[in-house]
Amino acid sequence: MGEARLRRQRYRRLLEERAIWGRWGDVSGGLVLDYGCGNGWFLRRLARRGFKVIGLEVHKESLHWARLGTDGQRVLLVLYGGGVLPVKEESADLILAVGVIRSLMDRGPLEEAVKEWWRCLRKQGRLLLIETDNAALRRKRSVQGILEVLMGGGFQVLAWYPIRKTSWWGLSLIKAGLWPPSLYDWMAAWELRRRQKKGIFPRGKMAYLGEFLKP
């Protein structure tokens, strides 16, 4: 991965982490299912805050790197091949799914995943999604369509709003190495505030955060 992509990825992860704690900052302890945990960026941070975490990932290499970074922490990592989740019914307090909706729909209907999320969550459990509204996603389903599937599956919408733009001048500065890493977090906080003020479905490609409750 080139330096520009690494800088962009680091910034995006910091912004998404800020957005997640903006919703879950009032939660302490419990079991979190990190659905599509990748190399473990979020599950490590969840574990440091005292959560027990089950990380599910379909790629062996990503799971390998996640395992290297979580030694000794409160984490169980599982290679997941799709279908029924390897989690007991109503056992998870929280489910986190960052950037997984499009690839998930490559493997099967979104409705099936929603049923499994519902089954695994306790009552009053919360599901948090972050997904980018772009052409690749729209070939499968619109962001409004994602909301409709979740609501049709019984979930109550707690939040749904844009958190970052996929291309803008600030991100260009970061990719070019012209914005110091020490100020990434400041930029992330500024962008989060700005995107939320713009409202739902603004112009330009956006990443959205959605939080949903199992009543």
trRosetta pair geometry for C-beta under 8 A, 3 or more apart (Angstrom, degrees):
i j d omega theta_ij theta_ji phi_ij phi_ji
1 5 4.9 -114 -177 88 96 125
1 6 5.5 119 120 -61 114 87
1 9 7.5 -5 169 -7 149 145
2 5 4.9 91 60 12 79 102
2 6 7.0 -141 100 -7 41 90
3 6 5.6 -56 -147 36 33 113
3 7 6.4 33 156 -19 67 103
3 177 7.0 3 137 -63 122 119
4 7 5.9 -54 -151 35 30 109
4 8 6.4 29 152 -16 64 107
4 175 4.2 42 -164 -173 96 86
4 176 7.0 17 -115 -72 106 32
4 177 7.6 -90 -94 -34 70 87
5 8 5.6 -53 -146 39 34 112
5 9 6.1 36 155 -21 67 106
5 175 7.7 30 -63 -133 32 98
6 9 5.7 -53 -145 36 30 111
6 10 6.4 31 156 -21 64 104
7 10 5.8 -53 -148 34 30 111
7 11 6.5 29 154 -17 63 106
7 174 5.3 -177 143 156 112 83
7 175 5.7 163 80 -109 119 37
7 177 6.5 -144 -68 -79 163 65
7 181 7.6 -117 -134 -86 92 95
8 11 5.9 -58 -151 37 30 110
8 12 6.2 28 155 -18 66 109
8 171 6.5 51 -123 -168 96 98
8 174 6.3 119 -88 111 58 115
8 175 5.2 15 -59 -87 104 93
9 12 5.8 -56 -145 38 30 110
9 13 6.3 30 157 -20 66 106
10 13 5.9 -56 -149 35 28 110
10 14 6.5 28 154 -18 63 106
10 181 7.2 -18 120 -132 145 107
10 184 6.7 -47 122 -148 100 166
11 14 5.8 -58 -152 36 31 110
11 15 6.3 28 154 -17 67 107
11 171 7.1 175 98 -121 152 77
11 174 5.1 8 -46 -175 155 158
11 184 5.0 -132 -108 -152 79 114
11 187 7.1 -32 -148 87 115 126
11 188 6.7 -174 -171 -71 75 103
12 15 5.7 -56 -147 38 32 110
12 16 6.1 29 157 -16 67 108
12 164 6.8 175 -126 103 80 170
12 207 8.0 95 -150 -5 108 164
13 16 5.8 -55 -142 40 30 109
13 17 6.2 35 155 -23 64 106
13 41 5.4 -85 -148 175 134 152
14 17 5.7 -53 -147 34 28 113
14 18 6.5 32 152 -19 62 104
14 184 5.3 93 48 132 163 114
14 185 5.6 -111 175 -91 133 69
14 188 4.9 -131 114 -52 100 159
15 18 5.7 -54 -154 34 32 113
15 19 6.4 31 150 -19 65 106
15 163 6.6 145 151 148 107 107
15 164 5.4 72 135 -67 152 135
15 188 3.8 -151 -88 -142 75 107
15 191 6.3 -29 -125 72 132 126
15 192 6.5 177 -159 -58 91 100
16 19 5.4 -52 -148 36 35 114
16 20 6.3 39 152 -23 66 103
16 42 7.9 -68 117 -82 116 116
16 98 6.2 75 178 -139 145 135
16 130 5.6 56 -139 -153 113 175
16 163 7.2 96 -101 120 59 146
16 164 7.8 -68 -63 -5 75 135
16 207 7.8 -59 -88 131 101 148
17 20 5.7 -51 -147 32 32 113
17 21 6.5 20 159 -8 65 106
17 41 8.0 -109 -67 147 114 106
17 42 7.1 -169 -95 -107 87 82
17 45 6.3 -33 -133 125 122 175
18 21 6.3 -63 -148 43 28 100
18 22 6.3 39 150 -30 63 106
18 185 7.4 141 -64 -151 130 80
18 188 5.3 143 7 135 148 122
18 189 6.3 -134 -161 -82 158 68
18 192 6.0 -116 111 -47 125 153
19 22 5.4 -51 -152 26 31 121
19 23 7.1 18 154 -8 61 102
19 130 7.0 103 95 -96 140 128
19 163 4.7 6 -99 -140 149 147
19 192 6.0 -169 -79 -120 88 125
19 209 5.2 -152 165 -70 131 151
20 23 6.2 -69 -164 40 33 100
20 24 5.8 -19 161 22 73 116
20 42 7.2 117 -38 -138 173 118
20 96 7.1 23 -133 -128 130 124
20 128 6.4 105 -129 140 84 154
20 130 7.8 -69 -68 -41 93 129
20 209 7.9 -155 -74 -134 54 131
21 24 5.9 -72 -119 63 37 82
21 25 4.8 68 172 -72 75 88
22 25 6.5 4 -112 -19 14 116
22 192 7.3 173 -44 178 158 147
23 126 7.9 -171 149 156 114 145
23 128 6.1 147 93 -111 150 133
23 158 7.8 108 -151 110 115 127
23 159 6.4 -132 -109 34 121 152
23 209 7.2 -163 -34 160 138 133
23 211 5.1 -178 -157 -70 146 148
24 27 4.7 -48 -169 27 80 120
24 94 6.9 52 -121 -129 133 152
24 126 7.5 180 -95 91 96 143
24 128 7.0 -74 -45 -41 118 155
27 30 6.8 -57 174 26 108 134
27 93 7.6 156 -167 138 129 125
27 94 6.8 87 158 -58 164 138
27 126 7.8 -124 -72 35 149 136
28 49 7.6 -124 -128 157 65 97
28 50 6.4 10 -169 78 78 135
29 50 5.5 -50 -80 128 64 112
29 51 6.5 159 -143 -96 22 56
30 51 6.1 -25 69 -129 65 88
30 52 7.2 -122 119 35 29 86
30 93 3.3 -37 175 27 132 160
30 94 6.4 93 112 -2 128 98
31 51 7.2 129 -118 -175 18 88
31 52 4.9 -31 -105 78 69 105
31 53 7.6 163 -159 -86 56 28
31 54 7.0 24 -177 -6 100 101
31 91 6.3 -33 79 144 155 78
31 92 5.2 -110 105 -124 104 54
31 93 5.3 126 51 7 63 91
31 94 7.5 -179 95 34 46 72
32 43 7.7 -177 98 -121 119 76
32 46 5.2 -98 58 -175 155 147
32 51 4.8 20 -2 166 118 140
32 52 7.1 163 21 83 71 50
32 53 4.9 -19 69 -108 98 76
32 54 7.4 -170 93 29 50 66
32 92 6.9 74 -132 -160 19 99
32 93 6.8 -50 -71 63 57 88
32 94 4.5 -20 -112 74 83 104
32 95 7.3 159 -163 -92 64 26
32 96 6.1 19 179 -4 112 108
33 53 7.9 152 -94 -158 20 60
33 54 5.1 -18 -113 67 67 103
33 56 6.9 12 -176 -5 91 113
33 85 7.5 23 -158 -176 149 143
33 87 6.1 -27 -97 -83 134 162
33 92 4.6 -34 -17 -122 111 149
33 94 7.3 -170 26 97 66 54
33 95 4.6 -16 65 -113 103 78
33 96 7.2 -180 88 27 52 66
33 120 6.2 18 -24 138 161 143
34 37 4.1 67 119 -90 118 100
34 42 5.9 166 -133 92 129 110
34 43 4.5 -99 -6 -76 165 103
34 46 6.9 -163 -62 14 121 153
34 53 5.7 21 -12 -172 114 109
34 54 6.9 -175 25 87 73 48
34 55 4.6 -15 67 -108 116 70
34 56 6.9 178 87 24 61 68
34 96 5.1 -14 -114 65 64 108
35 56 5.5 -4 -125 55 49 118
35 95 5.9 24 -16 -175 119 99
35 96 6.7 179 22 82 77 49
35 97 4.3 -21 70 -92 114 91
35 100 6.1 -126 119 45 92 170
35 117 7.6 -45 -53 -94 159 102
36 56 6.7 -14 -39 90 35 84
36 57 6.4 92 -140 -106 33 63
36 58 7.5 -15 -110 0 76 93
36 97 6.0 68 30 -144 114 72
36 98 6.9 -147 91 56 110 61
36 99 7.0 -142 125 79 139 72
36 100 3.7 179 -3 -88 164 132
36 103 7.6 127 -121 70 139 126
36 104 7.7 -89 -57 -61 136 103
37 40 5.8 29 152 -90 109 51
37 42 6.9 -131 -144 58 75 95
37 43 5.0 6 -148 -26 126 130
37 55 3.4 -12 -26 -158 165 104
37 56 6.3 127 -10 50 99 39
37 57 5.1 -80 47 -58 83 105
37 62 7.7 158 89 140 70 114
37 63 7.8 78 71 -102 107 70
37 66 5.7 71 117 -119 116 154
37 77 7.3 -114 62 -125 151 89
38 41 6.5 -6 84 10 121 95
38 57 6.5 174 -48 -115 17 123
38 59 8.0 18 -123 48 48 119
38 62 5.0 -91 -161 -170 43 131
38 66 6.9 137 104 -67 43 117
39 62 5.3 -103 -66 -156 62 77
39 65 4.2 -30 -138 101 96 124
39 66 5.3 -171 -170 -63 32 74
39 69 7.1 66 157 11 83 141
40 43 5.0 -71 -150 52 70 107
40 44 5.3 74 149 -32 96 99
40 55 6.5 -12 -104 -127 80 164
40 65 6.8 -153 11 113 109 77
40 66 3.2 140 -46 -132 112 81
40 67 7.7 -176 -52 -26 145 29
40 69 4.9 169 86 70 141 123
40 70 5.6 -127 -160 -40 147 115
40 75 7.8 44 -140 -167 116 161
40 77 7.8 -44 -88 -97 113 125
41 44 6.6 -70 -166 28 18 107
41 45 7.1 2 152 -7 57 111
42 45 5.7 -63 -153 41 38 108
42 46 6.1 40 151 -22 72 106
42 96 6.1 -141 139 131 146 151
42 98 6.4 137 -28 2 153 143
43 46 5.4 -50 -144 37 37 115
43 47 6.2 40 155 -22 66 103
43 53 4.6 152 -154 150 94 151
43 55 4.6 -32 -78 -77 163 120
43 66 6.8 42 51 -159 133 116
43 70 6.7 -19 110 -92 111 140
43 75 5.7 90 154 -125 119 127
44 47 5.8 -55 -150 35 30 111
44 48 6.5 31 152 -21 63 105
44 69 5.8 -57 -76 135 136 111
44 70 5.8 -134 -91 -90 85 88
44 73 6.8 -177 -129 -28 64 178
44 75 7.7 -30 -87 -60 50 150
45 48 5.6 -48 -146 32 35 114
45 49 6.8 28 154 -13 62 106
46 49 6.0 -66 -157 39 32 106
46 51 4.5 -53 166 57 91 133
46 53 4.9 107 98 -77 127 133
46 96 7.5 -145 -69 -1 144 151
47 50 7.8 111 -179 -20 32 9
47 51 6.3 -91 -88 67 34 77
47 52 7.8 44 -112 -118 76 24
47 53 5.3 -86 -65 8 87 127
47 70 6.7 113 5 -143 163 103
47 73 4.2 52 157 172 152 124
47 74 4.9 169 -143 51 97 82
47 75 5.3 -53 -79 -52 140 102
48 73 7.6 -47 -59 -134 61 127
50 74 7.7 28 -162 32 30 153
51 74 7.1 179 99 93 43 127
51 94 7.6 -53 -140 44 141 127
52 74 4.9 -94 -108 154 61 115
52 75 7.9 175 -165 -83 53 37
52 76 8.0 22 174 1 92 98
53 73 8.0 -4 39 131 115 112
53 74 6.5 102 16 105 80 80
53 75 4.8 -17 71 -112 101 78
53 76 7.3 -174 97 30 54 64
54 75 7.7 153 -92 -161 25 59
54 76 4.9 -18 -112 69 72 101
54 77 7.9 165 -163 -87 51 25
54 78 6.5 7 -177 1 95 118
54 87 6.4 154 87 -92 165 114
54 92 7.6 -93 33 -98 121 112
55 63 7.7 158 118 -125 114 83
55 66 5.9 -152 131 165 158 149
55 70 7.8 -174 0 -29 147 169
55 75 6.2 13 -7 -171 113 107
55 76 7.1 180 24 88 71 48
55 77 4.7 -18 67 -111 108 71
55 78 6.9 166 85 24 54 70
56 78 5.3 -23 -104 72 68 101
56 80 4.1 30 -170 -27 101 144
56 85 7.2 -68 -83 -140 159 95
56 86 7.7 155 -101 37 115 97
57 62 5.2 -136 180 95 142 114
57 63 4.5 178 75 -71 131 93
57 66 6.6 161 -16 2 155 151
57 77 7.2 -16 17 -166 111 95
57 78 7.6 147 25 79 66 53
57 79 6.6 -46 76 -114 74 50
57 80 6.4 128 50 22 22 97
58 79 7.4 84 -130 -167 26 67
58 80 5.7 -65 -76 76 65 79
58 81 6.8 107 -129 -105 86 33
58 82 7.2 36 -106 -46 121 81
58 103 8.0 -156 36 143 144 127
59 62 4.2 67 84 13 111 110
59 63 6.6 175 90 -12 57 87
60 63 5.6 -61 -149 39 32 112
60 64 6.3 40 152 -29 67 102
60 79 6.3 12 -95 -118 72 128
61 64 5.5 -47 -152 26 33 117
61 65 6.9 26 153 -12 64 101
62 65 6.0 -57 -155 38 35 106
62 66 6.3 37 148 -20 67 106
63 66 5.4 -51 -145 36 35 115
63 67 6.3 39 154 -24 66 104
63 77 5.7 140 -160 167 96 124
63 79 5.7 -57 -48 -84 174 82
64 67 5.8 -55 -152 32 28 112
64 68 6.7 29 151 -20 62 104
65 68 5.6 -49 -149 32 37 114
65 69 6.6 22 157 -9 65 109
66 69 6.1 -70 -153 43 30 102
66 70 6.1 4 161 -5 68 122
66 77 5.7 151 108 -117 120 139
67 70 6.3 -74 -137 44 26 99
67 71 7.5 60 162 -64 60 74
67 77 5.5 -116 -80 38 87 163
68 71 7.0 -21 -167 -32 29 104
70 73 4.7 -87 -171 41 77 122
70 75 4.4 -47 172 53 139 152
70 77 7.1 137 61 -45 145 121
78 86 5.7 -151 -171 58 158 136
80 85 7.5 -10 -137 -127 129 65
80 86 7.1 -142 -107 6 92 108
82 107 5.0 -138 -110 164 140 140
82 108 6.6 126 -171 0 126 126
84 116 6.6 179 -135 -113 42 120
85 116 4.8 125 -12 177 110 122
85 119 7.5 165 38 77 114 113
85 120 5.6 -34 80 -61 146 137
87 91 5.7 -151 170 60 91 123
87 92 6.2 8 171 -38 144 113
87 120 4.6 41 98 -130 128 121
88 91 4.1 83 73 -37 94 140
88 120 7.6 108 80 -131 37 73
89 119 5.5 -70 -122 173 81 85
89 120 6.9 -106 -124 -98 33 38
90 119 7.5 -91 -41 169 61 46
90 120 7.2 178 -58 179 22 21
90 121 6.8 -12 -118 101 53 32
90 122 4.8 82 -172 -102 80 55
90 123 7.0 3 -140 -18 119 69
90 125 7.9 -169 -144 -19 65 138
91 120 6.3 -53 44 -165 81 71
91 122 7.0 142 -21 -55 3 90
92 95 5.8 62 133 -62 144 85
92 120 4.8 27 14 145 120 97
92 121 5.4 -57 76 -99 95 50
92 122 6.7 -156 74 -10 41 80
92 125 6.1 86 102 -151 74 148
93 121 7.7 65 -148 -147 9 73
93 122 5.9 -11 -97 26 51 121
93 125 5.5 -159 -162 -121 31 94
93 126 7.7 5 150 28 64 78
94 125 6.5 -158 -73 -167 35 87
94 126 5.4 -10 -116 67 78 85
94 127 7.6 158 -164 -87 55 33
94 128 7.1 -1 -172 4 101 104
95 117 5.5 -147 70 -146 173 100
95 120 6.9 92 -73 91 127 120
95 121 6.2 -81 -17 -77 116 105
95 125 7.3 60 -8 153 89 116
95 126 7.6 -157 31 102 68 47
95 127 4.6 -10 63 -115 106 77
95 128 7.2 176 89 27 57 62
96 128 5.4 -11 -112 66 66 100
97 100 4.8 -91 -176 39 94 126
97 101 7.2 92 139 -54 122 75
97 117 7.9 -60 -31 -98 138 134
97 127 7.2 1 9 -173 109 94
97 128 7.3 170 30 89 66 52
97 129 5.1 -17 73 -108 99 75
97 130 7.6 -176 97 28 56 61
98 129 7.6 164 -86 -160 39 43
98 130 4.6 7 -127 50 75 110
99 102 8.0 -36 -177 26 59 98
99 130 6.4 -18 -37 94 67 89
99 131 6.5 148 -97 -109 37 55
99 132 6.9 21 -113 -3 85 97
100 103 5.9 -73 -158 53 53 101
100 104 5.2 61 147 -36 85 111
100 131 7.8 -84 42 -93 49 97
101 104 5.5 -58 -145 34 25 117
101 105 6.5 21 159 -18 63 105
101 110 6.9 19 -158 -115 89 118
101 129 6.8 51 -51 -163 117 128
101 131 4.6 1 15 -112 130 140
101 137 6.8 42 95 -130 111 109
101 141 7.9 -96 157 60 117 117
101 146 6.3 -7 -155 -116 152 133
102 105 6.0 -59 -154 34 30 107
102 106 7.1 39 146 -27 61 98
102 131 7.4 141 -22 -155 87 110
102 136 5.6 45 -156 127 153 101
102 137 4.8 -97 -81 -96 115 72
102 140 6.0 160 -133 20 70 145
103 106 5.4 -40 -158 19 42 119
103 107 7.3 30 150 -11 63 103
104 107 6.1 -69 -166 38 37 105
104 108 7.5 -57 164 55 67 73
104 110 6.7 81 111 -105 114 71
104 113 5.5 13 175 -60 134 159
105 108 7.3 -108 -141 72 34 34
105 109 7.3 14 -132 -136 75 22
105 110 5.5 -20 -88 -57 98 89
105 140 4.4 100 110 -169 152 146
105 141 6.6 -164 -101 2 162 112
106 140 7.8 -81 -57 -90 61 140
108 112 5.3 -36 132 45 123 143
108 113 7.4 141 86 -37 102 91
109 112 5.0 102 72 -5 88 98
109 113 7.8 -158 103 2 55 82
110 113 5.7 -57 -159 38 45 111
110 114 6.2 47 146 -23 74 105
110 141 6.5 -42 -15 -2 146 161
110 146 7.0 -111 -176 -120 161 71
110 149 5.1 21 109 167 122 168
111 114 5.6 -54 -148 35 33 114
111 115 6.5 39 153 -23 65 101
111 149 5.8 -123 -81 -155 70 111
111 152 7.7 -45 -117 94 100 122
111 153 6.9 175 -145 -74 68 112
112 115 5.7 -49 -153 30 33 114
112 116 6.8 29 151 -15 63 104
113 116 5.7 -58 -153 38 36 110
113 117 6.3 37 150 -20 69 103
114 117 5.6 -50 -146 35 34 112
114 118 6.4 36 153 -20 64 105
114 149 5.7 -162 -40 146 154 99
114 150 5.9 -154 -126 -102 129 56
114 152 8.0 59 124 76 160 84
114 153 4.0 -130 147 -67 126 165
114 155 7.5 -106 -161 -14 108 123
115 118 5.7 -55 -152 36 30 113
115 119 6.4 32 151 -22 64 106
115 153 6.4 -133 -70 -139 54 119
116 119 5.5 -50 -144 34 34 114
116 120 6.3 25 160 -14 66 109
117 120 6.2 -64 -147 40 27 105
117 121 6.2 24 160 -22 65 112
117 127 5.6 48 172 -103 132 140
117 153 7.8 60 64 138 104 151
118 121 6.2 -61 -144 33 25 107
118 153 5.7 -146 -47 160 135 110
118 154 6.0 77 -124 56 138 123
118 155 7.2 -124 -88 -57 99 91
118 214 6.2 145 -136 -113 68 122
121 125 3.4 -162 -174 82 100 143
121 126 7.7 167 -147 17 132 18
121 127 6.6 -77 -74 -54 147 96
121 214 4.5 147 108 -7 133 151
122 125 4.4 122 55 -48 66 114
122 214 7.3 154 90 75 36 132
123 214 6.1 -120 -127 114 37 101
123 215 7.2 -14 -158 131 85 28
124 213 6.8 -20 -145 -166 42 102
124 214 6.8 -67 -8 76 11 77
124 215 7.3 34 -77 -137 54 28
125 213 7.6 151 81 -153 38 55
125 214 4.9 10 55 34 84 119
126 158 7.2 -22 -135 7 110 152
126 211 6.1 -5 -175 -172 112 97
126 212 6.9 149 -158 77 61 44
126 213 5.7 -28 -102 -98 75 63
126 214 7.6 -140 -73 9 30 78
127 150 7.8 -153 84 -144 140 125
127 155 6.6 -55 36 -127 129 140
127 211 7.1 159 84 -156 51 48
127 212 4.5 -16 61 61 101 99
127 213 7.9 -155 22 -66 77 19
127 214 7.4 81 -16 -34 101 93
128 209 7.1 -13 -170 -168 92 92
128 210 7.2 167 -153 88 47 52
128 211 5.0 -11 -103 -104 80 79
128 212 7.7 -176 -76 21 36 70
129 146 7.7 -146 119 161 162 134
129 208 7.9 17 108 102 95 87
129 209 7.2 158 87 -155 56 44
129 210 4.5 -2 57 57 102 98
129 211 7.8 -169 24 -75 66 36
129 212 7.5 26 -1 -1 103 110
130 163 7.0 -48 -134 34 108 142
130 207 6.1 25 178 168 92 111
130 208 7.1 -179 -147 88 52 44
130 209 5.3 -17 -99 -99 81 70
130 210 7.8 180 -78 21 36 67
131 137 6.7 115 163 -115 111 148
131 143 7.2 170 93 -113 117 94
131 146 7.0 -168 59 -121 157 174
131 207 6.8 -177 96 -153 24 73
131 208 5.9 -16 62 56 73 87
131 210 7.6 -11 18 9 102 110
132 137 6.6 -177 92 -26 66 137
132 166 6.3 76 -153 -75 124 120
132 205 6.8 30 180 167 98 103
132 206 7.3 -170 -146 108 63 33
132 207 4.5 -40 -92 -95 72 81
132 208 7.7 154 -100 12 24 69
133 137 6.0 -104 -133 69 37 145
133 138 7.3 59 -172 -54 71 96
133 142 7.9 30 -141 -164 105 60
133 143 4.7 -38 -98 -47 119 127
133 205 6.3 -166 86 -153 73 66
133 206 5.4 13 40 63 110 73
133 207 7.3 -180 8 -96 72 28
133 208 6.1 52 -28 -13 108 111
134 137 5.4 98 52 13 62 100
134 138 7.0 -126 106 -5 30 96
134 166 6.7 53 -80 -42 119 164
134 205 5.0 34 -95 -145 84 127
135 138 5.6 -59 -141 40 32 110
135 139 6.6 43 158 -31 65 97
136 139 6.1 -46 -158 19 29 113
136 140 7.8 11 149 -2 56 103
137 140 6.1 -72 -169 42 41 102
137 141 7.0 -60 167 63 77 62
137 142 8.0 92 128 -120 96 25
137 143 7.4 40 132 -62 137 76
138 141 7.4 -104 -132 80 31 21
138 142 5.9 31 -125 -92 80 62
141 145 4.0 -130 -177 96 97 136
141 146 5.9 120 120 -56 123 74
141 149 7.5 -2 -175 -21 157 133
142 145 4.3 106 53 -1 74 103
142 146 7.3 -129 99 -6 47 80
143 146 5.5 -42 -154 26 40 115
143 147 6.9 43 148 -17 63 99
143 201 7.6 -176 66 -85 132 88
143 208 5.9 92 -147 10 138 155
144 147 5.6 -50 -156 34 38 114
144 148 6.5 40 147 -21 66 105
145 148 5.5 -51 -147 34 35 114
145 149 6.5 37 154 -21 66 101
146 149 5.9 -53 -152 33 32 110
146 150 6.6 27 154 -14 64 107
146 210 7.5 -167 121 -8 120 164
147 150 5.9 -62 -151 39 31 108
147 151 6.2 23 157 -12 68 110
147 157 6.7 15 -151 -88 101 136
147 160 6.4 22 -98 -117 121 163
147 210 7.1 -154 -92 -124 83 147
148 151 5.9 -57 -142 42 29 106
148 152 5.9 32 156 -21 64 111
149 152 5.6 -58 -145 40 27 113
149 153 6.4 25 154 -18 62 108
150 153 5.7 -58 -150 37 30 110
150 155 4.5 -47 167 53 89 133
150 157 7.3 98 104 -77 123 87
150 210 7.5 160 13 146 171 143
150 212 5.5 -105 173 -104 133 158
151 154 7.9 158 -176 18 31 8
151 155 6.1 -90 -89 68 36 77
151 156 7.8 66 -118 -103 77 27
151 157 6.5 -31 -79 -35 103 103
154 214 7.1 39 116 -134 107 73
154 215 7.5 -125 164 31 91 93
155 212 3.9 12 174 176 130 125
155 213 6.6 138 -164 62 75 40
155 214 6.4 -49 -108 -82 73 58
156 212 6.5 146 69 -163 43 69
156 213 4.4 -26 63 61 103 98
156 214 7.8 174 17 -83 88 13
156 215 5.4 74 -17 -45 127 106
157 160 5.8 -33 -167 -22 121 116
157 210 7.1 -62 -139 -163 92 99
157 211 7.8 103 -166 80 53 55
157 212 6.0 -36 -103 -105 45 79
158 211 4.3 -53 70 101 113 99
158 212 6.3 -171 10 -94 90 22
158 213 5.4 92 -46 -26 113 101
159 209 6.6 -10 119 114 113 96
159 210 6.5 177 94 -146 67 38
159 211 4.3 35 41 33 100 102
160 200 6.9 37 114 -106 93 121
160 208 6.5 14 -171 175 74 120
160 209 7.4 -165 -132 93 36 53
160 210 4.5 13 -104 -109 83 87
160 211 7.8 -145 -60 27 58 58
161 195 7.4 130 148 125 93 93
161 196 5.3 42 152 -122 140 79
161 199 7.7 -89 -138 -153 95 27
161 200 6.4 -95 -115 -79 60 78
161 208 6.7 174 94 -149 20 82
161 209 6.3 -12 61 56 68 88
162 165 7.6 35 170 -67 127 66
162 195 4.4 -116 111 169 98 111
162 196 7.0 -163 69 -79 70 43
162 198 6.4 -33 56 70 134 113
162 199 7.9 41 16 94 110 24
162 200 7.1 158 -19 -115 92 40
162 202 6.2 -67 -3 19 159 110
162 206 4.1 -45 -132 179 121 141
162 207 6.9 108 -154 73 71 44
162 208 5.5 -57 -95 -96 51 70
162 209 7.9 108 -154 13 10 76
163 191 7.8 67 162 123 57 96
163 192 5.7 -9 -156 -120 79 78
163 195 5.6 125 -148 87 12 148
163 196 7.4 22 -99 -58 53 85
163 206 7.8 127 38 178 48 95
163 207 5.6 -52 59 95 90 93
163 208 6.8 127 4 -134 86 21
163 209 4.9 62 -35 -19 129 109
164 191 5.7 39 -112 141 79 131
164 192 7.5 -31 -65 -81 78 61
164 195 6.1 -97 -72 -50 25 160
164 206 7.0 153 84 -156 40 67
164 207 4.8 7 57 42 88 112
165 168 4.6 65 89 -27 132 122
165 171 7.4 -136 87 -13 86 134
165 191 7.5 -125 15 -162 86 117
165 195 6.7 -169 -35 -97 82 116
165 204 5.4 1 -143 131 114 132
165 205 6.8 105 -163 80 67 61
165 206 5.7 -43 -102 -101 57 69
165 207 7.9 -145 -74 12 13 78
166 171 7.8 -84 159 43 27 176
166 204 7.5 -169 35 162 83 92
166 205 4.1 -26 23 99 127 114
166 206 7.1 -133 -17 -82 86 19
166 207 6.9 115 -64 -32 83 88
167 171 6.4 -121 -134 69 33 137
167 172 7.6 52 -165 -54 72 93
167 204 7.3 -136 58 -163 82 111
167 205 6.8 55 13 50 92 109
168 171 5.4 89 55 14 69 103
168 172 7.2 -126 103 -9 34 93
168 204 7.7 49 -68 -176 100 155
169 172 5.4 -54 -149 33 35 116
169 173 6.6 39 153 -21 66 100
170 173 5.8 -51 -155 31 34 112
170 174 6.6 33 149 -17 64 105
170 179 7.2 51 -168 -67 69 160
170 187 5.8 164 -177 -163 129 122
170 191 6.6 -150 78 -75 157 118
171 174 5.4 -51 -149 36 38 114
171 175 6.2 38 154 -19 68 105
172 175 5.9 -53 -144 38 30 110
172 176 6.2 23 158 -12 64 112
173 176 6.0 -64 -146 43 27 106
173 178 4.5 -92 -160 76 77 104
173 179 4.2 81 128 -35 107 110
174 177 7.8 39 175 -68 30 24
174 178 7.7 -86 -59 53 19 68
174 179 4.7 -44 -82 48 61 127
174 184 7.0 83 -123 -110 123 93
174 187 7.3 -178 -67 104 122 166
179 183 6.2 -109 173 77 89 113
179 184 7.3 109 126 -80 111 67
179 187 6.7 34 173 -52 144 154
180 183 5.0 76 72 12 88 102
180 184 7.9 -118 107 -32 52 74
181 184 5.4 -16 -157 -21 50 116
183 186 4.8 -47 -164 38 72 119
183 187 5.9 76 137 -24 83 98
184 187 5.7 -59 -151 39 32 111
184 188 6.2 35 152 -24 67 106
185 188 5.5 -49 -146 33 34 115
185 189 6.5 35 155 -19 64 102
186 189 5.9 -55 -153 34 30 110
186 190 6.5 29 151 -18 64 108
187 190 5.6 -57 -149 38 33 113
187 191 6.2 30 155 -19 68 106
188 191 5.9 -54 -144 37 29 108
188 192 6.4 34 156 -23 63 105
189 192 5.8 -51 -148 32 29 114
189 193 6.8 27 155 -16 61 105
190 193 6.1 -60 -157 36 30 109
190 194 6.3 25 152 -17 66 112
191 194 5.6 -59 -145 40 34 111
191 195 6.0 29 161 -19 71 107
192 195 6.3 -56 -142 36 25 105
192 196 6.5 21 161 -16 61 110
193 196 6.2 -64 -152 37 26 108
193 197 6.6 26 154 -21 63 109
194 197 5.9 -59 -155 32 31 112
194 198 6.9 34 151 -26 64 103
195 198 5.7 -52 -157 24 37 115
195 202 7.6 -140 -153 22 70 145
195 206 6.9 142 -154 -142 122 118
198 202 4.2 -2 147 -72 123 149
199 202 6.3 123 69 -61 71 95
202 206 6.4 91 54 -48 93 144
